[in-house]
């Protein structure tokens, strides 16, 4: 049996972890991102509402994926955490604009609170097998 080594993925094009975790971990052919919140690369919360926050989350996710050598087209599963499910249609529209025709499996849940009281957090699982 072959051992699968864990590889830490880190980029300065997305906010540094604000706790004891990595931006992403690669093991075998899979990449697991930590949940990204709407902080810019310097760690500052973006101004604005759900639209601005969701776009920043996707910029962060794209930066982490890029560091691992993949894109949103490699995503196989997304989990979306929202403070208010009434904003789902807005988040869903922005989500769709980033994924286009690619439709990974997804879960979306409303939560009572997110880090730094942001409105949205998204985590991804991607395949690192580029086709």
N, C-alpha and C positions, 0 to 999 in steps of 0.2 A: 504494500500500500504506500502511495506517495504522500509525503507530507505537504500540506498547503500552507505556505508562509503568509502571514498577514503583512500587508504593506500599508503604511500610513500615507494618505494623500493630503497635502497641504499646499495652499496657494496664498500669496499676499493680495490676490485680486478679489478675494472674498474676506469677510470679517474673520478674525481669529476666533477660535473657540473661547467662549466666556466661562468655561468650566473644565472639568477633567474629562475631556473627550476630544476626538479628532474631527476635522471637517469631513473626512471620509476614510473608509477602510476598504482595501481591495483584498479579496481572498479568492484564489482560483480565478475563475472567469466572471466573478461578480464584484460589483462595487456598491457599497452601502454608504449613502451620504447621511450625515447628521441632519437634523431638521435645520433649515435655514430660516432666519427671521429677517425682517427688513432693516438690517444695519448695512451701512456702506462699508467699503473695504477698510476704512479707518476706525470702524466700530461705532459710528454715530447713527442714531435712529433717523430714518428718512422722514421728511416732513410730508404731511398729507394723509389722505384716507386710505381706504382699502385698495383703490386702483394703484396708487403710487407704491404702497407697501407690497402688493403682489408682484408688480414689475421688478422691484428691487430683489425680492426673494428669488425670482427667476434669473436675474443677472448673477446673483450669488451662486445659484445651482449650476448655471452654465460655466462659471469660472472654475468651480470644483470639478465638474465633469471634464472640462478641457484639460485641466492639470493631469487627469487620469488618462487622457487620450481618447475620450469618447464625447458624444453629443447627446442631446435630448432624444435623438432617434434610437439610442441604445437603451433607453429606459424601459424596464419591464413592469415596474410597479411604482406608483406614487401614493403617498399618504398626505392628505391636506387637512390641517387643523385650523379651524376658524373660530373666532370669538363669537360670531353672530351668523348663524345659518341663513338668516334673511339676506345676507350678502353673497350667497352661493352663486346666484346668476352672474354677478359681476366677476367673481373669482373664476367661475367656469369659463366665461368668455375670454378672459385674459389667458387662462390655462390653455384653452383651445388655440389661441393665437400663437403660442410658443410650440405646441406639439403638432399643429397642422393635421395632416391625415394620419399621423402616428397616434395610436390610441392604446397606451399601456393600461394594464389593470390599475384600478384606483379605489381608494377609500377616501371618504370625506366625512369629517366629524366636527361637531361643535364642542368646544371645550370651555370650561369656566374661566380659565386664565392661561395666558401664554407668557413666556419670559419677557421681561421689560414691558409688559402690558401691550404687546403688539396685537394686531388684528388677525394675522395669518402666519402660519409656519408650514413649510412643506419639506418632506424628506423623500428620497428616491432610492430605488434599487435599479442598477443598470448592469447589462451584460458588457463585459470588456472585449468580447469577441466582435471585432469590426468586420462587417460584411459589405 
